[in-house]
Amino acid sequence: MGGNNEKLIIDGNAVYELDMECVRRKKREQEAKNAKWKIEGAEGNITTDGQKQENT
C-alpha cells in the first residue's frame, strides 16, 4: 500500500483494499450520469426503460 490513494477495510476475516482514486472517479461518473438524467427527465424526454423518446 502506498500513499493516501488506498484504504484497507477489515471485516471479520476478510480484508479489502480500496483504490480511492477509482472510488472518486466512479463517484464523479455517477454524479454526471445523475445530472444528465435530471436534465433530460425535466424535459420529459425519458421513457421508463431509460431510452430517449423521439419527438414526433
N, CA, C and O atoms as a Tinker XYZ file with bonds, in Angstrom:
   224  protein
     1  N      0.851000   -1.186000    0.000000    73     2
     2  CA     0.000000    0.000000    0.000000    64     1     3
     3  C      0.884000    1.232000    0.000000    63     2     4     5
     4  O      1.896000    1.293000    0.699000    81     3
     5  N      0.486000    2.204000   -0.791000    73     3     6
     6  CA     1.288000    3.408000   -0.815000    64     5     7
     7  C      0.436000    4.655000   -0.845000    63     6     8     9
     8  O     -0.552000    4.729000   -1.575000    81     7
     9  N      0.819000    5.621000   -0.060000    73     7    10
    10  CA     0.166000    6.929000   -0.107000    64     9    11
    11  C     -1.256000    6.930000    0.402000    63    10    12    13
    12  O     -1.706000    5.999000    1.071000    81    11
    13  N     -1.954000    8.007000    0.065000    73    11    14
    14  CA    -3.333000    8.180000    0.513000    64    13    15
    15  C     -4.340000    7.698000   -0.511000    63    14    16    17
    16  O     -5.537000    7.937000   -0.352000    81    15
    17  N     -3.881000    7.016000   -1.571000    73    15    18
    18  CA    -4.784000    6.578000   -2.617000    64    17    19
    19  C     -5.370000    5.205000   -2.367000    63    18    20    21
    20  O     -6.129000    4.699000   -3.194000    81    19
    21  N     -5.035000    4.592000   -1.244000    73    19    22
    22  CA    -5.534000    3.265000   -0.936000    64    21    23
    23  C     -6.049000    3.225000    0.495000    63    22    24    25
    24  O     -5.580000    3.958000    1.366000    81    23
    25  N     -7.031000    2.345000    0.716000    73    23    26
    26  CA    -7.625000    2.227000    2.038000    64    25    27
    27  C     -7.892000    0.754000    2.310000    63    26    28    29
    28  O     -8.410000    0.045000    1.448000    81    27
    29  N     -7.543000    0.293000    3.500000    73    27    30
    30  CA    -7.819000   -1.076000    3.912000    64    29    31
    31  C     -9.084000   -1.121000    4.742000    63    30    32    33
    32  O     -9.295000   -0.289000    5.624000    81    31
    33  N     -9.924000   -2.101000    4.451000    73    31    34
    34  CA   -11.126000   -2.339000    5.252000    64    33    35
    35  C    -11.037000   -3.767000    5.750000    63    34    36    37
    36  O    -10.901000   -4.705000    4.964000    81    35
    37  N    -11.115000   -3.927000    7.069000    73    35    38
    38  CA   -11.069000   -5.250000    7.682000    64    37    39
    39  C    -12.453000   -5.562000    8.209000    63    38    40    41
    40  O    -12.986000   -4.846000    9.057000    81    39
    41  N    -13.036000   -6.651000    7.693000    73    39    42
    42  CA   -14.395000   -7.056000    8.066000    64    41    43
    43  C    -14.325000   -8.514000    8.498000    63    42    44    45
    44  O    -14.407000   -9.423000    7.671000    81    43
    45  N    -14.175000   -8.725000    9.792000    73    43    46
    46  CA   -14.021000  -10.089000   10.286000    64    45    47
    47  C    -12.725000  -10.675000    9.767000    63    46    48    49
    48  O    -11.648000  -10.133000   10.018000    81    47
    49  N    -12.823000  -11.785000    9.041000    73    47    50
    50  CA   -11.629000  -12.424000    8.472000    64    49    51
    51  C    -11.308000  -11.895000    7.085000    63    50    52    53
    52  O    -10.261000  -12.235000    6.533000    81    51
    53  N    -12.174000  -11.076000    6.504000    73    51    54
    54  CA   -11.954000  -10.548000    5.155000    64    53    55
    55  C    -11.228000   -9.212000    5.214000    63    54    56    57
    56  O    -11.493000   -8.383000    6.084000    81    55
    57  N    -10.313000   -9.017000    4.278000    73    55    58
    58  CA    -9.581000   -7.754000    4.169000    64    57    59
    59  C     -9.771000   -7.233000    2.755000    63    58    60    61
    60  O     -9.515000   -7.949000    1.786000    81    59
    61  N    -10.218000   -5.988000    2.632000    73    59    62
    62  CA   -10.448000   -5.359000    1.330000    64    61    63
    63  C     -9.523000   -4.169000    1.174000    63    62    64    65
    64  O     -9.318000   -3.407000    2.119000    81    63
    65  N     -8.970000   -4.008000    0.000000    73    63    66
    66  CA    -8.118000   -2.865000   -0.299000    64    65    67
    67  C     -8.831000   -2.036000   -1.365000    63    66    68    69
    68  O     -9.112000   -2.534000   -2.455000    81    67
    69  N     -9.124000   -0.777000   -1.056000    73    67    70
    70  CA    -9.811000    0.111000   -1.981000    64    69    71
    71  C     -8.838000    1.090000   -2.616000    63    70    72    73
    72  O     -7.993000    1.676000   -1.939000    81    71
    73  N     -8.969000    1.257000   -3.916000    73    71    74
    74  CA    -8.223000    2.283000   -4.643000    64    73    75
    75  C     -9.085000    3.549000   -4.589000    63    74    76    77
    76  O    -10.090000    3.642000   -5.293000    81    75
    77  N     -8.703000    4.505000   -3.772000    73    75    78
    78  CA    -9.528000    5.687000   -3.528000    64    77    79
    79  C     -9.667000    6.561000   -4.778000    63    78    80    81
    80  O    -10.694000    7.217000   -4.953000    81    79
    81  N     -8.664000    6.582000   -5.636000    73    79    82
    82  CA    -8.787000    7.350000   -6.886000    64    81    83
    83  C     -9.881000    6.743000   -7.765000    63    82    84    85
    84  O    -10.646000    7.472000   -8.398000    81    83
    85  N     -9.957000    5.428000   -7.803000    73    83    86
    86  CA   -11.003000    4.752000   -8.561000    64    85    87
    87  C    -12.375000    5.048000   -7.954000    63    86    88    89
    88  O    -13.338000    5.271000   -8.688000    81    87
    89  N    -12.473000    5.053000   -6.641000    73    87    90
    90  CA   -13.729000    5.366000   -5.961000    64    89    91
    91  C    -14.172000    6.782000   -6.305000    63    90    92    93
    92  O    -15.348000    7.008000   -6.593000    81    91
    93  N    -13.242000    7.743000   -6.277000    73    91    94
    94  CA   -13.580000    9.132000   -6.617000    64    93    95
    95  C    -14.027000    9.255000   -8.072000    63    94    96    97
    96  O    -14.983000    9.968000   -8.375000    81    95
    97  N    -13.324000    8.551000   -8.975000    73    95    98
    98  CA   -13.673000    8.613000  -10.395000    64    97    99
    99  C    -15.076000    8.044000  -10.637000    63    98   100   101
   100  O    -15.867000    8.635000  -11.372000    81    99
   101  N    -15.380000    6.914000  -10.029000    73    99   102
   102  CA   -16.700000    6.310000  -10.195000    64   101   103
   103  C    -17.793000    7.207000   -9.611000    63   102   104   105
   104  O    -18.888000    7.293000  -10.167000    81   103
   105  N    -17.499000    7.875000   -8.490000    73   103   106
   106  CA   -18.475000    8.781000   -7.892000    64   105   107
   107  C    -18.754000    9.961000   -8.827000    63   106   108   109
   108  O    -19.906000   10.359000   -8.996000    81   107
   109  N    -17.690000   10.525000   -9.440000    73   107   110
   110  CA   -17.868000   11.633000  -10.388000    64   109   111
   111  C    -18.683000   11.190000  -11.597000    63   110   112   113
   112  O    -19.560000   11.922000  -12.055000    81   111
   113  N    -18.398000    9.981000  -12.124000    73   111   114
   114  CA   -19.137000    9.455000  -13.270000    64   113   115
   115  C    -20.612000    9.275000  -12.920000    63   114   116   117
   116  O    -21.484000    9.609000  -13.721000    81   115
   117  N    -20.895000    8.748000  -11.727000    73   115   118
   118  CA   -22.284000    8.538000  -11.314000    64   117   119
   119  C    -23.004000    9.865000  -11.139000    63   118   120   121
   120  O    -24.166000    9.994000  -11.526000    81   119
   121  N    -22.322000   10.865000  -10.554000    73   119   122
   122  CA   -22.941000   12.182000  -10.382000    64   121   123
   123  C    -23.235000   12.827000  -11.735000    63   122   124   125
   124  O    -24.270000   13.472000  -11.900000    81   123
   125  N    -22.337000   12.659000  -12.700000    73   123   126
   126  CA   -22.559000   13.210000  -14.039000    64   125   127
   127  C    -23.746000   12.516000  -14.702000    63   126   128   129
   128  O    -24.559000   13.166000  -15.358000    81   127
   129  N    -23.845000   11.212000  -14.535000    73   127   130
   130  CA   -24.965000   10.459000  -15.104000    64   129   131
   131  C    -26.280000   10.910000  -14.466000    63   130   132   133
   132  O    -27.278000   11.095000  -15.163000    81   131
   133  N    -26.283000   11.086000  -13.143000    73   131   134
   134  CA   -27.494000   11.533000  -12.449000    64   133   135
   135  C    -27.899000   12.926000  -12.900000    63   134   136   137
   136  O    -29.088000   13.196000  -13.069000    81   135
   137  N    -26.931000   13.815000  -13.099000    73   135   138
   138  CA   -27.230000   15.177000  -13.549000    64   137   139
   139  C    -27.855000   15.137000  -14.939000    63   138   140   141
   140  O    -28.791000   15.885000  -15.220000    81   139
   141  N    -27.341000   14.269000  -15.810000    73   139   142
   142  CA   -27.883000   14.131000  -17.166000    64   141   143
   143  C    -29.322000   13.649000  -17.101000    63   142   144   145
   144  O    -30.175000   14.163000  -17.824000    81   143
   145  N    -29.605000   12.678000  -16.255000    73   143   146
   146  CA   -30.963000   12.159000  -16.123000    64   145   147
   147  C    -31.906000   13.242000  -15.616000    63   146   148   149
   148  O    -33.043000   13.344000  -16.078000    81   147
   149  N    -31.440000   14.048000  -14.670000    73   147   150
   150  CA   -32.292000   15.113000  -14.138000    64   149   151
   151  C    -32.636000   16.116000  -15.220000    63   150   152   153
   152  O    -33.784000   16.551000  -15.315000    81   151
   153  N    -31.661000   16.494000  -16.040000    73   151   154
   154  CA   -31.897000   17.476000  -17.102000    64   153   155
   155  C    -32.842000   16.900000  -18.146000    63   154   156   157
   156  O    -33.828000   17.545000  -18.503000    81   155
   157  N    -32.560000   15.696000  -18.643000    73   155   158
   158  CA   -33.403000   15.102000  -19.667000    64   157   159
   159  C    -34.779000   14.758000  -19.114000    63   158   160   161
   160  O    -35.784000   14.899000  -19.811000    81   159
   161  N    -34.826000   14.304000  -17.855000    73   159   162
   162  CA   -36.102000   13.978000  -17.229000    64   161   163
   163  C    -36.980000   15.208000  -17.055000    63   162   164   165
   164  O    -38.201000   15.124000  -17.185000    81   163
   165  N    -36.367000   16.345000  -16.763000    73   163   166
   166  CA   -37.121000   17.589000  -16.604000    64   165   167
   167  C    -37.740000   18.013000  -17.924000    63   166   168   169
   168  O    -38.784000   18.665000  -17.940000    81   167
   169  N    -37.105000   17.647000  -19.035000    73   167   170
   170  CA   -37.642000   17.981000  -20.346000    64   169   171
   171  C    -38.724000   16.991000  -20.772000    63   170   172   173
   172  O    -39.389000   17.201000  -21.786000    81   171
   173  N    -38.905000   15.913000  -20.004000    73   171   174
   174  CA   -39.929000   14.931000  -20.322000    64   173   175
   175  C    -39.560000   14.028000  -21.481000    63   174   176   177
   176  O    -40.447000   13.515000  -22.163000    81   175
   177  N    -38.289000   13.824000  -21.720000    73   175   178
   178  CA   -37.857000   13.045000  -22.876000    64   177   179
   179  C    -37.383000   11.640000  -22.533000    63   178   180   181
   180  O    -36.839000   10.963000  -23.405000    81   179
   181  N    -37.566000   11.176000  -21.309000    73   179   182
   182  CA   -37.063000    9.866000  -20.921000    64   181   183
   183  C    -38.237000    8.906000  -20.733000    63   182   184   185
   184  O    -39.218000    9.239000  -20.068000    81   183
   185  N    -38.131000    7.716000  -21.320000    73   183   186
   186  CA   -39.148000    6.692000  -21.148000    64   185   187
   187  C    -38.814000    5.858000  -19.918000    63   186   188   189
   188  O    -37.760000    6.038000  -19.309000    81   187
   189  N    -39.710000    4.947000  -19.554000    73   187   190
   190  CA   -39.476000    4.137000  -18.358000    64   189   191
   191  C    -38.307000    3.188000  -18.529000    63   190   192   193
   192  O    -37.730000    2.748000  -17.534000    81   191
   193  N    -37.933000    2.852000  -19.778000    73   191   194
   194  CA   -36.799000    1.961000  -19.975000    64   193   195
   195  C    -35.483000    2.721000  -20.101000    63   194   196   197
   196  O    -34.452000    2.115000  -20.396000    81   195
   197  N    -35.496000    4.048000  -19.883000    73   195   198
   198  CA   -34.283000    4.845000  -19.886000    64   197   199
   199  C    -33.866000    5.348000  -21.257000    63   198   200   201
   200  O    -32.848000    6.026000  -21.394000    81   199
   201  N    -34.667000    5.009000  -22.290000    73   199   202
   202  CA   -34.335000    5.447000  -23.645000    64   201   203
   203  C    -34.988000    6.809000  -23.915000    63   202   204   205
   204  O    -36.064000    7.119000  -23.404000    81   203
   205  N    -34.313000    7.590000  -24.716000    73   203   206
   206  CA   -34.833000    8.909000  -25.050000    64   205   207
   207  C    -35.945000    8.769000  -26.079000    63   206   208   209
   208  O    -35.799000    8.053000  -27.069000    81   207
   209  N    -37.058000    9.459000  -25.839000    73   207   210
   210  CA   -38.180000    9.418000  -26.760000    64   209   211
   211  C    -37.882000   10.252000  -28.002000    63   210   212   213
   212  O    -37.190000   11.269000  -27.947000    81   211
   213  N    -38.426000    9.789000  -29.117000    73   211   214
   214  CA   -38.306000   10.568000  -30.349000    64   213   215
   215  C    -39.415000   11.607000  -30.352000    63   214   216   217
   216  O    -40.573000   11.295000  -30.073000    81   215
   217  N    -39.053000   12.848000  -30.671000    73   215   218
   218  CA   -40.041000   13.909000  -30.760000    64   217   219
   219  C    -40.721000   13.819000  -32.127000    63   218   220   221
   220  O    -40.073000   13.948000  -33.166000    81   219
   221  N    -42.026000   13.597000  -32.106000    73   219   222
   222  CA   -42.746000   13.499000  -33.383000    64   221   223
   223  C    -43.671000   14.656000  -33.580000    63   222   224
   224  O    -44.355000   14.734000  -34.600000    81   223
